[in-house]
């Protein structure tokens, strides 16, 4: 959703952002809600402060640990996929399709399509892509 916002100067000299009332309603926000700027890799994002919600510090620590592990796992998955794709190209395992499309199909199969059907069977990549064996 694209928001219409206006940068304004408040009475105390601070700078603020003004949203249209219908935009606040679409976001589930209300006039008077409190917000924080949260730093991200891309810059900052604006988040509403949710009063009445509490989180134990132990959960923060454990969630950070699990998040770090998941990020490491993701990097390893990417590395494994790129190694497979490199070998696939070198050995010309896929023919008759544009390289970018072949890589997309392989990626989709590995990360989304390698599931068992209702009978408990898994499709091979060639079945998934509808290819014949060479």
N, C-alpha and C positions, 0 to 999 in steps of 0.2 A: 504494500500500500504506500503510495506516495503521499507524504504529508506536506501541508502548507504551513510553514513556520515563519515567524518573524523575530529577529533579534531585537531586544528592547533593553533600555537602560532603566534599572529600578531606582526607586527613590533614594536608596542608600549608596548609589553609585555602582552597584554590582550589575553585571550583564545577565540577562535572562532570555529564555526562548518562550515565545507565546504561540500556542496552538489554537486552532479553531475548536469550539466546543464539540462539534460533531466528530472531529478527529479524535479528541480525547475519549469520547464515548465509544468509538470503534475499537480503541486500544484497551478499553476497560479502565481507563484512568479518569480521575475527577479533578476539578479545580480544587486546589489546596493540598493535593498529594505531594509528598516529599520524594525527591529523586537524588540519585548519586551518579556522578560520571565514573564509569568503571573502565580502567585502561585495558585495551586488548592489543593483539599483534597489529591490527589494522588501524588503530587510533584509540578512540573512546566510544563507549556506548552509554546511553542514558537508561538507567534502571530505576524503577519505582522502589522506594523503601517500604517494605511490608511490615507494618507495625503488628505486634502481637505474635510474630513467628520467631521461635527461638531454635537454635541449632547448637548442639553440644560441640565443643572444640574437638573432641575425640573423633567425631564424624568428619569434620574438616580435614583432620590429619589423614584419616583412612581414605577419604575420597580423593585427596591429592595423591596418595600412594597408588591407588587403583588407576586413577587418571594417568599418572606417569607410566605405569605398566602398559596400559592400553595404547598410549602414544608410542612406546617402544615396540610393542607388538605390531602396530600399524606400519612403522618404519621397516620392520623385518618382513612383513607381508609384501610391502612395496618392493623391497630388495629381491625377495624370492620370485615375485611376478616378473620383474624386469630381467632377471637371470633366465627364467623360462622363455620369455619373449625373445631374448637375444639368441638362445639356442634354437628356438623355433625358426627364426630368420636364417641363421647359419645353415641349418639342415633342411631348409625349405619344406617344412612339415605341412604348410598350408599353401595351396595354389588355387588360382582362379578367382581371387578376390583381392581388392585393393588392400595394401598393407595396413592403412589406418583402420579400415573396417575389420580386418582379421584380428588386429590387436584389441579392438573394442569387443568383438565377439568372445575372444578368449578371456578378457578381463571380466566380462559379464558372466560368463560360465563359471569362472573360478569364484567370484565373489557373490554371485546371486543365483546361478542356475544349477549348481552342483548339489541339489537337494533330492531326497528320495520322493518318489511318487506315492500315491495312496496304497500301493501294493508293496512298498518297501524297496523298490528298485531305483537305481541311479542311472541317469542317462550318461553316456559317454559324450565327450566334446563333439565328436563327429555326428552323433545323433542330435545333439543340441543345436548344432549349426545346420543340420540337414545335408551333410556332406557324404560322399562316397569314400570308401577306403581306396587308397592307391596301391 
